[in-house]
Amino acid sequence: MARKPRLGRERLIRSYGERLATVLAERGPLCVGVDPHPSMLASWGLACDAAGLERCARSMVEALASVVPVLKPQSAFFEAYGAAGIAVLERTLADIKAAGAIALLDVKRGDIGSTMDAYAAAYLSDGSPLAADAITLSPYLGFGTLDGAIELADRGGRGVYVLALTSNPEGRQVQHADAADGRTIGQLIVDEAADRNAVRRKPGASLGPVGIVVGATVGQTGTDFTKLNGSILSPGIGAQGGTAADIAAVFGEATRFVLPSSSREVMSAGPQPAALQAAATRMLGEMKGALRLR
């Protein structure tokens, strides 16, 4: 009797697009930032030290990781406390994954050669204590410098979000400028991400491993997102001025790809778990309405 061929490891790993689509279908479209900056720690009555950091970050995860689909720790607020803060970040990422939510680590890394390979290994490789389900990347040393990170992420069922059109006013100087071929730099980044997804998107999956970051407050830019076939992380909802109504105006036909993100709007409701959950649930309802989901 002939033996059945063994499935390769890559066949046993669900793609990031599949995993994200599953949790979004179960919980709705919302990413909540875990941004324990000093003013937030103070508003929670916590000391601005590693202990206060841990109490804030892990309390948020405990309250929200079974409610929202994606939690996004901002690495800088953990790095500020040195080795103790990085240790808190490791435990926070482990908590998120243990609770069944997606951990999207906001690190905005971008470099060349072996340095970029080292960043990718730190945040996207199996067994790394800082490995997340997805990370943010900067393409401004050339999109091709990110290809190794994209390959490593995809191989492990992880994803990346590449900065395209950010909400800070300084971003327009670069992102809205014309590239040599007549496209804006922002459009060029979107198109490069779409090209990677065209190659790597798994059969039957709606999303590839390469997402982009587009602020909810950027307004109508004329950017075409329709060929991306990847997730669009859209921060700026809530305290930064973005609203659910802005989503359709910014993204048009690509609204279905949008993962709205909010940080302070939810965090400021804490520290009580019930209040955090209520704020997140309210925002989930608003986002479902904006994206026309039930």
C-alpha atoms as an extended CHARMM CRD file, in Angstrom:
* protein
*
       294  EXT
         1         1  MET       CA              0.0000000000        0.0000000000        0.0000000000  PROA      1               0.0000000000
         2         2  ALA       CA              1.4830000000        3.3110000000       -1.0690000000  PROA      2               0.0000000000
         3         3  ARG       CA              2.1860000000        5.7670000000        1.7020000000  PROA      3               0.0000000000
         4         4  LYS       CA              0.5100000000        9.1490000000        1.5160000000  PROA      4               0.0000000000
         5         5  PRO       CA              2.9760000000       11.9730000000        0.9940000000  PROA      5               0.0000000000
         6         6  ARG       CA              3.6560000000       13.9930000000        4.1020000000  PROA      6               0.0000000000
         7         7  LEU       CA              2.4410000000       17.5560000000        4.0770000000  PROA      7               0.0000000000
         8         8  GLY       CA              5.2200000000       20.0920000000        4.1180000000  PROA      8               0.0000000000
         9         9  ARG       CA              5.3860000000       22.3920000000        7.1330000000  PROA      9               0.0000000000
        10        10  GLU       CA              4.2340000000       25.3140000000        4.9980000000  PROA      10              0.0000000000
        11        11  ARG       CA              0.9770000000       23.4700000000        4.2890000000  PROA      11              0.0000000000
        12        12  LEU       CA              0.3210000000       23.0530000000        8.0220000000  PROA      12              0.0000000000
        13        13  ILE       CA              0.6210000000       26.7550000000        8.8190000000  PROA      13              0.0000000000
        14        14  ARG       CA             -2.4090000000       28.9710000000        8.2710000000  PROA      14              0.0000000000
        15        15  SER       CA             -1.5670000000       32.1710000000        6.4550000000  PROA      15              0.0000000000
        16        16  TYR       CA             -1.8180000000       35.5280000000        8.1970000000  PROA      16              0.0000000000
        17        17  GLY       CA             -4.6340000000       36.5060000000        5.8510000000  PROA      17              0.0000000000
        18        18  GLU       CA             -6.6390000000       33.4320000000        6.8170000000  PROA      18              0.0000000000
        19        19  ARG       CA             -6.0270000000       33.8970000000       10.5270000000  PROA      19              0.0000000000
        20        20  LEU       CA             -6.9360000000       37.5840000000       10.4280000000  PROA      20              0.0000000000
        21        21  ALA       CA            -10.0860000000       36.9710000000        8.3930000000  PROA      21              0.0000000000
        22        22  THR       CA            -11.2190000000       34.3210000000       10.8840000000  PROA      22              0.0000000000
        23        23  VAL       CA            -10.8340000000       36.4770000000       13.9870000000  PROA      23              0.0000000000
        24        24  LEU       CA            -12.3790000000       39.5170000000       12.2750000000  PROA      24              0.0000000000
        25        25  ALA       CA            -15.4040000000       37.4350000000       11.3040000000  PROA      25              0.0000000000
        26        26  GLU       CA            -15.7700000000       36.2630000000       14.8960000000  PROA      26              0.0000000000
        27        27  ARG       CA            -15.2780000000       39.5890000000       16.6900000000  PROA      27              0.0000000000
        28        28  GLY       CA            -15.5810000000       42.4540000000       14.2160000000  PROA      28              0.0000000000
        29        29  PRO       CA            -13.1440000000       44.9970000000       12.7580000000  PROA      29              0.0000000000
        30        30  LEU       CA            -11.1040000000       46.7790000000       15.4180000000  PROA      30              0.0000000000
        31        31  CYS       CA             -7.4930000000       47.0400000000       16.4940000000  PROA      31              0.0000000000
        32        32  VAL       CA             -6.8460000000       48.5350000000       19.9270000000  PROA      32              0.0000000000
        33        33  GLY       CA             -3.4500000000       50.0550000000       20.6000000000  PROA      33              0.0000000000
        34        34  VAL       CA             -1.6850000000       49.2110000000       23.8380000000  PROA      34              0.0000000000
        35        35  ASP       CA              0.1330000000       52.5310000000       24.3070000000  PROA      35              0.0000000000
        36        36  PRO       CA              1.1310000000       52.8920000000       27.9780000000  PROA      36              0.0000000000
        37        37  HSD       CA              2.7160000000       56.3180000000       27.6800000000  PROA      37              0.0000000000
        38        38  PRO       CA              3.4570000000       58.2380000000       30.8940000000  PROA      38              0.0000000000
        39        39  SER       CA              0.3200000000       60.4110000000       30.7960000000  PROA      39              0.0000000000
        40        40  MET       CA             -1.8480000000       57.2960000000       30.4570000000  PROA      40              0.0000000000
        41        41  LEU       CA             -0.1020000000       55.5920000000       33.3640000000  PROA      41              0.0000000000
        42        42  ALA       CA             -0.7080000000       58.7090000000       35.4590000000  PROA      42              0.0000000000
        43        43  SER       CA             -4.3930000000       58.8080000000       34.5230000000  PROA      43              0.0000000000
        44        44  TRP       CA             -4.6880000000       55.1940000000       35.6580000000  PROA      44              0.0000000000
        45        45  GLY       CA             -3.0610000000       56.0920000000       38.9960000000  PROA      45              0.0000000000
        46        46  LEU       CA              0.0790000000       54.1090000000       38.1750000000  PROA      46              0.0000000000
        47        47  ALA       CA              3.7240000000       54.9760000000       38.6490000000  PROA      47              0.0000000000
        48        48  CYS       CA              5.8150000000       55.7100000000       35.5520000000  PROA      48              0.0000000000
        49        49  ASP       CA              8.0700000000       52.7070000000       36.0360000000  PROA      49              0.0000000000
        50        50  ALA       CA              8.2910000000       49.1400000000       34.8070000000  PROA      50              0.0000000000
        51        51  ALA       CA              5.7670000000       47.9510000000       37.3990000000  PROA      51              0.0000000000
        52        52  GLY       CA              3.2060000000       50.5540000000       36.3400000000  PROA      52              0.0000000000
        53        53  LEU       CA              3.8950000000       49.7150000000       32.7050000000  PROA      53              0.0000000000
        54        54  GLU       CA              3.2100000000       46.0430000000       33.3310000000  PROA      54              0.0000000000
        55        55  ARG       CA              0.0620000000       46.6930000000       35.3180000000  PROA      55              0.0000000000
        56        56  CYS       CA             -1.3450000000       48.8880000000       32.5430000000  PROA      56              0.0000000000
        57        57  ALA       CA             -0.3880000000       46.7660000000       29.5380000000  PROA      57              0.0000000000
        58        58  ARG       CA             -1.3250000000       43.3750000000       30.9100000000  PROA      58              0.0000000000
        59        59  SER       CA             -4.5560000000       44.7030000000       32.4490000000  PROA      59              0.0000000000
        60        60  MET       CA             -5.5770000000       45.9300000000       29.0090000000  PROA      60              0.0000000000
        61        61  VAL       CA             -4.8530000000       42.5530000000       27.4860000000  PROA      61              0.0000000000
        62        62  GLU       CA             -6.7280000000       40.7390000000       30.2480000000  PROA      62              0.0000000000
        63        63  ALA       CA             -9.7810000000       42.9530000000       29.7230000000  PROA      63              0.0000000000
        64        64  LEU       CA             -9.8060000000       43.1070000000       25.9230000000  PROA      64              0.0000000000
        65        65  ALA       CA             -8.0560000000       40.1070000000       24.3520000000  PROA      65              0.0000000000
        66        66  SER       CA            -11.2540000000       38.0650000000       24.3180000000  PROA      66              0.0000000000
        67        67  VAL       CA            -13.3090000000       40.9900000000       22.9690000000  PROA      67              0.0000000000
        68        68  VAL       CA            -11.3410000000       42.6390000000       20.1540000000  PROA      68              0.0000000000
        69        69  PRO       CA             -9.5870000000       40.7770000000       17.3350000000  PROA      69              0.0000000000
        70        70  VAL       CA             -6.2590000000       42.6490000000       17.2960000000  PROA      70              0.0000000000
        71        71  LEU       CA             -4.1630000000       44.3090000000       20.0070000000  PROA      71              0.0000000000
        72        72  LYS       CA             -1.2490000000       46.5370000000       18.9870000000  PROA      72              0.0000000000
        73        73  PRO       CA              1.4530000000       47.2050000000       21.5800000000  PROA      73              0.0000000000
        74        74  GLN       CA              3.6220000000       50.2280000000       20.7300000000  PROA      74              0.0000000000
        75        75  SER       CA              7.1660000000       49.0190000000       21.2910000000  PROA      75              0.0000000000
        76        76  ALA       CA              8.6120000000       52.4570000000       22.0930000000  PROA      76              0.0000000000
        77        77  PHE       CA              6.6390000000       52.7920000000       25.3150000000  PROA      77              0.0000000000
        78        78  PHE       CA              8.1220000000       49.5020000000       26.5290000000  PROA      78              0.0000000000
        79        79  GLU       CA             11.6510000000       50.1770000000       25.2560000000  PROA      79              0.0000000000
        80        80  ALA       CA             11.7010000000       53.3850000000       27.3200000000  PROA      80              0.0000000000
        81        81  TYR       CA             12.1380000000       51.2780000000       30.4860000000  PROA      81              0.0000000000
        82        82  GLY       CA             15.1290000000       49.3400000000       29.1740000000  PROA      82              0.0000000000
        83        83  ALA       CA             15.4920000000       45.6230000000       29.7900000000  PROA      83              0.0000000000
        84        84  ALA       CA             12.6490000000       45.6000000000       32.3180000000  PROA      84              0.0000000000
        85        85  GLY       CA             10.3120000000       47.1790000000       29.7650000000  PROA      85              0.0000000000
        86        86  ILE       CA             11.2960000000       44.7030000000       27.0460000000  PROA      86              0.0000000000
        87        87  ALA       CA             10.5600000000       41.8750000000       29.4810000000  PROA      87              0.0000000000
        88        88  VAL       CA              7.0880000000       43.3680000000       30.0320000000  PROA      88              0.0000000000
        89        89  LEU       CA              6.6020000000       43.5220000000       26.2660000000  PROA      89              0.0000000000
        90        90  GLU       CA              7.5070000000       39.8420000000       25.9450000000  PROA      90              0.0000000000
        91        91  ARG       CA              4.9320000000       38.9140000000       28.5960000000  PROA      91              0.0000000000
        92        92  THR       CA              2.3150000000       41.1900000000       27.0070000000  PROA      92              0.0000000000
        93        93  LEU       CA              2.7680000000       39.5540000000       23.5900000000  PROA      93              0.0000000000
        94        94  ALA       CA              2.5010000000       36.1210000000       25.1860000000  PROA      94              0.0000000000
        95        95  ASP       CA             -0.7230000000       37.1520000000       26.9580000000  PROA      95              0.0000000000
        96        96  ILE       CA             -2.2860000000       38.3880000000       23.7140000000  PROA      96              0.0000000000
        97        97  LYS       CA             -1.5360000000       35.1980000000       21.8420000000  PROA      97              0.0000000000
        98        98  ALA       CA             -2.6430000000       32.9820000000       24.7280000000  PROA      98              0.0000000000
        99        99  ALA       CA             -6.0310000000       34.7420000000       24.7320000000  PROA      99              0.0000000000
       100       100  GLY       CA             -6.6080000000       34.0660000000       21.0260000000  PROA      100             0.0000000000
       101       101  ALA       CA             -6.2270000000       37.6360000000       19.7430000000  PROA      101             0.0000000000
       102       102  ILE       CA             -3.7430000000       38.7530000000       17.1080000000  PROA      102             0.0000000000
       103       103  ALA       CA             -0.6480000000       40.5530000000       18.3790000000  PROA      103             0.0000000000
       104       104  LEU       CA              0.3830000000       43.3600000000       16.0310000000  PROA      104             0.0000000000
       105       105  LEU       CA              3.6210000000       44.8780000000       17.2850000000  PROA      105             0.0000000000
       106       106  ASP       CA              4.1000000000       48.5010000000       16.2740000000  PROA      106             0.0000000000
       107       107  VAL       CA              7.8700000000       48.8030000000       15.7580000000  PROA      107             0.0000000000
       108       108  LYS       CA              8.1230000000       50.6140000000       12.3690000000  PROA      108             0.0000000000
       109       109  ARG       CA             11.4450000000       48.9970000000       11.5420000000  PROA      109             0.0000000000
       110       110  GLY       CA             13.1760000000       49.5510000000        8.2090000000  PROA      110             0.0000000000
       111       111  ASP       CA             16.8160000000       48.9930000000        7.3100000000  PROA      111             0.0000000000
       112       112  ILE       CA             19.0810000000       47.2260000000        4.8300000000  PROA      112             0.0000000000
       113       113  GLY       CA             20.9080000000       43.9200000000        4.5460000000  PROA      113             0.0000000000
       114       114  SER       CA             21.8870000000       42.0140000000        7.6540000000  PROA      114             0.0000000000
       115       115  THR       CA             20.4200000000       44.6850000000        9.9420000000  PROA      115             0.0000000000
       116       116  MET       CA             16.9610000000       44.2540000000        8.4470000000  PROA      116             0.0000000000
       117       117  ASP       CA             17.4080000000       40.4850000000        8.6230000000  PROA      117             0.0000000000
       118       118  ALA       CA             18.1520000000       40.8220000000       12.3430000000  PROA      118             0.0000000000
       119       119  TYR       CA             15.0480000000       42.9370000000       12.9150000000  PROA      119             0.0000000000
       120       120  ALA       CA             12.9720000000       40.3540000000       11.0460000000  PROA      120             0.0000000000
       121       121  ALA       CA             14.4290000000       37.5070000000       13.1060000000  PROA      121             0.0000000000
       122       122  ALA       CA             13.6730000000       39.3540000000       16.3440000000  PROA      122             0.0000000000
       123       123  TYR       CA             10.0200000000       40.0280000000       15.5760000000  PROA      123             0.0000000000
       124       124  LEU       CA              8.9400000000       37.4100000000       13.0370000000  PROA      124             0.0000000000
       125       125  SER       CA             10.8300000000       34.1810000000       13.6810000000  PROA      125             0.0000000000
       126       126  ASP       CA              9.5370000000       31.1440000000       15.5400000000  PROA      126             0.0000000000
       127       127  GLY       CA             10.9540000000       30.9080000000       19.0330000000  PROA      127             0.0000000000
       128       128  SER       CA             11.8530000000       34.5770000000       19.4300000000  PROA      128             0.0000000000
       129       129  PRO       CA             10.4650000000       35.9750000000       22.7010000000  PROA      129             0.0000000000
       130       130  LEU       CA              9.4720000000       39.1470000000       20.8180000000  PROA      130             0.0000000000
       131       131  ALA       CA              7.7830000000       37.3680000000       17.9010000000  PROA      131             0.0000000000
       132       132  ALA       CA              4.3950000000       38.8340000000       17.0380000000  PROA      132             0.0000000000
       133       133  ASP       CA              1.6770000000       37.8260000000       14.5990000000  PROA      133             0.0000000000
       134       134  ALA       CA              2.4040000000       40.9510000000       12.5630000000  PROA      134             0.0000000000
       135       135  ILE       CA              4.6030000000       44.0410000000       12.7430000000  PROA      135             0.0000000000
       136       136  THR       CA              4.7430000000       47.5000000000       11.1870000000  PROA      136             0.0000000000
       137       137  LEU       CA              7.5800000000       48.3110000000        8.7590000000  PROA      137             0.0000000000
       138       138  SER       CA              8.9450000000       51.4580000000        7.1190000000  PROA      138             0.0000000000
       139       139  PRO       CA              9.6840000000       51.2690000000        3.3570000000  PROA      139             0.0000000000
       140       140  TYR       CA             11.6830000000       54.4850000000        3.0070000000  PROA      140             0.0000000000
       141       141  LEU       CA             15.0160000000       52.7890000000        2.3430000000  PROA      141             0.0000000000
       142       142  GLY       CA             13.3370000000       51.1600000000       -0.6520000000  PROA      142             0.0000000000
       143       143  PHE       CA             10.4770000000       48.6690000000       -0.6230000000  PROA      143             0.0000000000
       144       144  GLY       CA             12.7800000000       45.8670000000       -1.7580000000  PROA      144             0.0000000000
       145       145  THR       CA             14.7100000000       46.0680000000        1.5240000000  PROA      145             0.0000000000
       146       146  LEU       CA             11.6280000000       44.5720000000        3.2060000000  PROA      146             0.0000000000
       147       147  ASP       CA             11.4190000000       41.4650000000        1.0150000000  PROA      147             0.0000000000
       148       148  GLY       CA             13.3650000000       39.2500000000        3.4210000000  PROA      148             0.0000000000
       149       149  ALA       CA             11.0810000000       40.2330000000        6.3000000000  PROA      149             0.0000000000
       150       150  ILE       CA              8.0040000000       39.6180000000        4.1520000000  PROA      150             0.0000000000
       151       151  GLU       CA              9.2930000000       36.1740000000        3.1780000000  PROA      151             0.0000000000
       152       152  LEU       CA             10.0450000000       35.2290000000        6.8000000000  PROA      152             0.0000000000
       153       153  ALA       CA              6.6680000000       36.5070000000        7.9680000000  PROA      153             0.0000000000
       154       154  ASP       CA              4.7550000000       34.6240000000        5.2950000000  PROA      154             0.0000000000
       155       155  ARG       CA              6.6720000000       31.4120000000        5.9120000000  PROA      155             0.0000000000
       156       156  GLY       CA              5.5800000000       31.4640000000        9.5550000000  PROA      156             0.0000000000
       157       157  GLY       CA              1.9570000000       32.4910000000        8.9730000000  PROA      157             0.0000000000
       158       158  ARG       CA              2.6590000000       36.0670000000       10.0320000000  PROA      158             0.0000000000
       159       159  GLY       CA              2.1150000000       39.4340000000        8.3620000000  PROA      159             0.0000000000
       160       160  VAL       CA              3.5600000000       42.9130000000        7.9560000000  PROA      160             0.0000000000
       161       161  TYR       CA              2.0030000000       46.3780000000        7.6630000000  PROA      161             0.0000000000
       162       162  VAL       CA              4.0100000000       48.8370000000        5.5790000000  PROA      162             0.0000000000
       163       163  LEU       CA              3.6910000000       52.5870000000        6.1710000000  PROA      163             0.0000000000
       164       164  ALA       CA              1.9700000000       54.1510000000        3.1570000000  PROA      164             0.0000000000
       165       165  LEU       CA             -0.0560000000       57.2680000000        4.0310000000  PROA      165             0.0000000000
       166       166  THR       CA              0.3250000000       58.2320000000        7.6640000000  PROA      166             0.0000000000
       167       167  SER       CA             -1.8490000000       60.7360000000        9.4890000000  PROA      167             0.0000000000
       168       168  ASN       CA              0.9290000000       63.0190000000       10.7890000000  PROA      168             0.0000000000
       169       169  PRO       CA              1.1190000000       66.2920000000        8.8190000000  PROA      169             0.0000000000
       170       170  GLU       CA              4.8440000000       65.8540000000        8.1440000000  PROA      170             0.0000000000
       171       171  GLY       CA              4.1270000000       62.6620000000        6.2120000000  PROA      171             0.0000000000
       172       172  ARG       CA              2.6970000000       64.5520000000        3.2620000000  PROA      172             0.0000000000
       173       173  GLN       CA              6.1310000000       65.9280000000        2.3500000000  PROA      173             0.0000000000
       174       174  VAL       CA              7.2540000000       62.4490000000        1.3110000000  PROA      174             0.0000000000
       175       175  GLN       CA              4.1680000000       60.2870000000        0.9220000000  PROA      175             0.0000000000
       176       176  HSD       CA              2.2020000000       62.6760000000       -1.3020000000  PROA      176             0.0000000000
       177       177  ALA       CA              5.1680000000       63.6530000000       -3.4670000000  PROA      177             0.0000000000
       178       178  ASP       CA              5.3660000000       62.3750000000       -7.0320000000  PROA      178             0.0000000000
       179       179  ALA       CA              7.5510000000       59.3890000000       -7.8090000000  PROA      179             0.0000000000
       180       180  ALA       CA              9.5980000000       59.3230000000      -11.0140000000  PROA      180             0.0000000000
       181       181  ASP       CA              6.8540000000       57.4650000000      -12.8880000000  PROA      181             0.0000000000
       182       182  GLY       CA              4.0840000000       59.9360000000      -12.0620000000  PROA      182             0.0000000000
       183       183  ARG       CA              2.5410000000       58.0470000000       -9.1610000000  PROA      183             0.0000000000
       184       184  THR       CA              2.6760000000       59.4690000000       -5.6640000000  PROA      184             0.0000000000
       185       185  ILE       CA              5.0780000000       57.7840000000       -3.2650000000  PROA      185             0.0000000000
       186       186  GLY       CA              2.0500000000       56.5770000000       -1.2940000000  PROA      186             0.0000000000
       187       187  GLN       CA              0.5470000000       54.9650000000       -4.3900000000  PROA      187             0.0000000000
       188       188  LEU       CA              3.9000000000       53.3890000000       -5.2210000000  PROA      188             0.0000000000
       189       189  ILE       CA              4.0330000000       51.7690000000       -1.7770000000  PROA      189             0.0000000000
       190       190  VAL       CA              0.4590000000       50.4930000000       -2.1110000000  PROA      190             0.0000000000
       191       191  ASP       CA              1.2680000000       49.0320000000       -5.5270000000  PROA      191             0.0000000000
       192       192  GLU       CA              4.4770000000       47.3750000000       -4.2890000000  PROA      192             0.0000000000
       193       193  ALA       CA              2.4930000000       45.7620000000       -1.4620000000  PROA      193             0.0000000000
       194       194  ALA       CA             -0.1240000000       44.5930000000       -3.9630000000  PROA      194             0.0000000000
       195       195  ASP       CA              2.6070000000       43.0190000000       -6.1110000000  PROA      195             0.0000000000
       196       196  ARG       CA              3.8900000000       40.9970000000       -3.1340000000  PROA      196             0.0000000000
       197       197  ASN       CA              0.3840000000       39.8400000000       -2.2610000000  PROA      197             0.0000000000
       198       198  ALA       CA             -0.2670000000       38.7860000000       -5.8540000000  PROA      198             0.0000000000
       199       199  VAL       CA              2.6190000000       36.3290000000       -5.4940000000  PROA      199             0.0000000000
       200       200  ARG       CA              2.0880000000       35.2150000000       -1.8980000000  PROA      200             0.0000000000
       201       201  ARG       CA             -1.6780000000       35.2360000000       -1.3360000000  PROA      201             0.0000000000
       202       202  LYS       CA             -2.7950000000       31.6470000000       -0.7250000000  PROA      202             0.0000000000
       203       203  PRO       CA             -5.4730000000       30.1010000000       -2.9830000000  PROA      203             0.0000000000
       204       204  GLY       CA             -8.9150000000       30.8820000000       -1.5870000000  PROA      204             0.0000000000
       205       205  ALA       CA             -7.5910000000       33.4640000000        0.8830000000  PROA      205             0.0000000000
       206       206  SER       CA             -8.9660000000       36.9930000000        0.6520000000  PROA      206             0.0000000000
       207       207  LEU       CA             -5.8760000000       38.6490000000        2.1350000000  PROA      207             0.0000000000
       208       208  GLY       CA             -2.1610000000       38.3330000000        1.4860000000  PROA      208             0.0000000000
       209       209  PRO       CA              0.5490000000       38.7760000000        4.1450000000  PROA      209             0.0000000000
       210       210  VAL       CA              1.4190000000       42.3780000000        3.2310000000  PROA      210             0.0000000000
       211       211  GLY       CA             -0.8020000000       45.0810000000        4.6670000000  PROA      211             0.0000000000
       212       212  ILE       CA             -0.3800000000       48.8330000000        4.6270000000  PROA      212             0.0000000000
       213       213  VAL       CA             -0.8240000000       51.6400000000        7.1450000000  PROA      213             0.0000000000
       214       214  VAL       CA             -3.0940000000       54.4990000000        6.0760000000  PROA      214             0.0000000000
       215       215  GLY       CA             -4.3200000000       57.0670000000        8.5990000000  PROA      215             0.0000000000
       216       216  ALA       CA             -8.0590000000       57.5110000000        8.9270000000  PROA      216             0.0000000000
       217       217  THR       CA             -7.5370000000       61.2780000000        8.8550000000  PROA      217             0.0000000000
       218       218  VAL       CA             -5.6450000000       61.5620000000        5.5310000000  PROA      218             0.0000000000
       219       219  GLY       CA             -8.7980000000       62.4550000000        3.5790000000  PROA      219             0.0000000000
       220       220  GLN       CA             -9.3750000000       61.7610000000       -0.0910000000  PROA      220             0.0000000000
       221       221  THR       CA             -5.9750000000       61.3500000000       -1.7390000000  PROA      221             0.0000000000
       222       222  GLY       CA             -6.9180000000       59.6870000000       -5.0150000000  PROA      222             0.0000000000
       223       223  THR       CA             -4.9340000000       56.5930000000       -3.9960000000  PROA      223             0.0000000000
       224       224  ASP       CA             -6.1650000000       53.3200000000       -5.5180000000  PROA      224             0.0000000000
       225       225  PHE       CA             -6.3040000000       50.5450000000       -2.9130000000  PROA      225             0.0000000000
       226       226  THR       CA             -8.4840000000       48.1200000000       -4.8540000000  PROA      226             0.0000000000
       227       227  LYS       CA             -5.6850000000       45.7880000000       -6.0230000000  PROA      227             0.0000000000
       228       228  LEU       CA             -4.0060000000       45.4700000000       -2.6370000000  PROA      228             0.0000000000
       229       229  ASN       CA             -5.7090000000       42.2560000000       -1.4810000000  PROA      229             0.0000000000
       230       230  GLY       CA             -4.2200000000       42.8910000000        1.9330000000  PROA      230             0.0000000000
       231       231  SER       CA             -5.2310000000       44.3420000000        5.2700000000  PROA      231             0.0000000000
       232       232  ILE       CA             -5.2630000000       48.1300000000        5.7110000000  PROA      232             0.0000000000
       233       233  LEU       CA             -4.4280000000       49.2480000000        9.2410000000  PROA      233             0.0000000000
       234       234  SER       CA             -6.0700000000       52.6390000000        9.7450000000  PROA      234             0.0000000000
       235       235  PRO       CA             -5.0550000000       54.3970000000       12.9680000000  PROA      235             0.0000000000
       236       236  GLY       CA             -6.3930000000       57.7120000000       14.1600000000  PROA      236             0.0000000000
       237       237  ILE       CA             -9.9480000000       56.7420000000       15.1140000000  PROA      237             0.0000000000
       238       238  GLY       CA            -11.1910000000       58.5550000000       18.2070000000  PROA      238             0.0000000000
       239       239  ALA       CA             -8.8360000000       60.8580000000       20.0900000000  PROA      239             0.0000000000
       240       240  GLN       CA             -6.8310000000       61.7280000000       16.9570000000  PROA      240             0.0000000000
       241       241  GLY       CA             -9.9610000000       63.0180000000       15.2340000000  PROA      241             0.0000000000
       242       242  GLY       CA            -10.8190000000       60.1720000000       12.8730000000  PROA      242             0.0000000000
       243       243  THR       CA            -14.3950000000       58.9000000000       12.8360000000  PROA      243             0.0000000000
       244       244  ALA       CA            -16.1810000000       55.8600000000       11.4990000000  PROA      244             0.0000000000
       245       245  ALA       CA            -17.6080000000       58.0500000000        8.7420000000  PROA      245             0.0000000000
       246       246  ASP       CA            -14.0900000000       58.9020000000        7.5130000000  PROA      246             0.0000000000
       247       247  ILE       CA            -13.3470000000       55.2990000000        6.6170000000  PROA      247             0.0000000000
       248       248  ALA       CA            -15.5800000000       55.0810000000        3.5540000000  PROA      248             0.0000000000
       249       249  ALA       CA            -14.4620000000       58.5330000000        2.3920000000  PROA      249             0.0000000000
       250       250  VAL       CA            -10.7810000000       57.5640000000        2.5240000000  PROA      250             0.0000000000
       251       251  PHE       CA            -10.9540000000       54.0060000000        1.2300000000  PROA      251             0.0000000000
       252       252  GLY       CA            -13.9860000000       53.8230000000       -1.0510000000  PROA      252             0.0000000000
       253       253  GLU       CA            -14.3130000000       50.3690000000       -2.6350000000  PROA      253             0.0000000000
       254       254  ALA       CA            -11.4420000000       49.0440000000       -0.4970000000  PROA      254             0.0000000000
       255       255  THR       CA            -13.2940000000       49.7200000000        2.7720000000  PROA      255             0.0000000000
       256       256  ARG       CA            -13.7900000000       45.9790000000        3.2280000000  PROA      256             0.0000000000
       257       257  PHE       CA            -10.0140000000       45.5930000000        3.7290000000  PROA      257             0.0000000000
       258       258  VAL       CA             -9.8090000000       48.1840000000        6.5330000000  PROA      258             0.0000000000
       259       259  LEU       CA             -8.7930000000       47.3470000000       10.0890000000  PROA      259             0.0000000000
       260       260  PRO       CA             -9.6370000000       50.5160000000       12.0780000000  PROA      260             0.0000000000
       261       261  SER       CA             -7.3330000000       51.2310000000       14.9920000000  PROA      261             0.0000000000
       262       262  SER       CA             -7.8350000000       53.2440000000       18.1570000000  PROA      262             0.0000000000
       263       263  SER       CA             -5.6980000000       53.6270000000       21.2460000000  PROA      263             0.0000000000
       264       264  ARG       CA             -6.4520000000       56.5210000000       23.5920000000  PROA      264             0.0000000000
       265       265  GLU       CA            -10.2070000000       56.3910000000       22.9420000000  PROA      265             0.0000000000
       266       266  VAL       CA            -10.3140000000       52.9650000000       24.6000000000  PROA      266             0.0000000000
       267       267  MET       CA             -7.4060000000       53.2500000000       27.0460000000  PROA      267             0.0000000000
       268       268  SER       CA             -8.7350000000       56.4590000000       28.5700000000  PROA      268             0.0000000000
       269       269  ALA       CA            -11.8140000000       54.5390000000       29.7490000000  PROA      269             0.0000000000
       270       270  GLY       CA             -9.6280000000       52.4420000000       32.0850000000  PROA      270             0.0000000000
       271       271  PRO       CA             -8.4190000000       51.1450000000       34.3610000000  PROA      271             0.0000000000
       272       272  GLN       CA            -11.5590000000       49.2110000000       35.3120000000  PROA      272             0.0000000000
       273       273  PRO       CA            -11.9560000000       46.1320000000       33.0460000000  PROA      273             0.0000000000
       274       274  ALA       CA            -15.7000000000       46.6340000000       32.5730000000  PROA      274             0.0000000000
       275       275  ALA       CA            -15.1560000000       50.2160000000       31.4050000000  PROA      275             0.0000000000
       276       276  LEU       CA            -12.4380000000       49.1470000000       28.9540000000  PROA      276             0.0000000000
       277       277  GLN       CA            -14.6920000000       46.4280000000       27.5780000000  PROA      277             0.0000000000
       278       278  ALA       CA            -17.6050000000       48.8260000000       27.2460000000  PROA      278             0.0000000000
       279       279  ALA       CA            -15.4810000000       51.3420000000       25.3130000000  PROA      279             0.0000000000
       280       280  ALA       CA            -14.1310000000       48.6490000000       22.9980000000  PROA      280             0.0000000000
       281       281  THR       CA            -17.5820000000       47.1660000000       22.4260000000  PROA      281             0.0000000000
       282       282  ARG       CA            -18.9850000000       50.5780000000       21.5540000000  PROA      282             0.0000000000
       283       283  MET       CA            -16.2170000000       51.1810000000       19.0460000000  PROA      283             0.0000000000
       284       284  LEU       CA            -16.6680000000       47.7300000000       17.5600000000  PROA      284             0.0000000000
       285       285  GLY       CA            -20.3150000000       48.5740000000       16.9290000000  PROA      285             0.0000000000
       286       286  GLU       CA            -19.3630000000       51.8460000000       15.2360000000  PROA      286             0.0000000000
       287       287  MET       CA            -16.7850000000       50.1290000000       13.0340000000  PROA      287             0.0000000000
       288       288  LYS       CA            -19.1860000000       47.3910000000       12.0080000000  PROA      288             0.0000000000
       289       289  GLY       CA            -21.6390000000       50.0750000000       10.9430000000  PROA      289             0.0000000000
       290       290  ALA       CA            -18.9590000000       51.9700000000        9.0210000000  PROA      290             0.0000000000
       291       291  LEU       CA            -17.8350000000       48.8450000000        7.2220000000  PROA      291             0.0000000000
       292       292  ARG       CA            -21.4650000000       47.7390000000        6.7510000000  PROA      292             0.0000000000
       293       293  LEU       CA            -21.0520000000       44.5440000000        8.7310000000  PROA      293             0.0000000000
       294       294  ARG       CA            -23.5840000000       42.8730000000       10.9880000000  PROA      294             0.0000000000
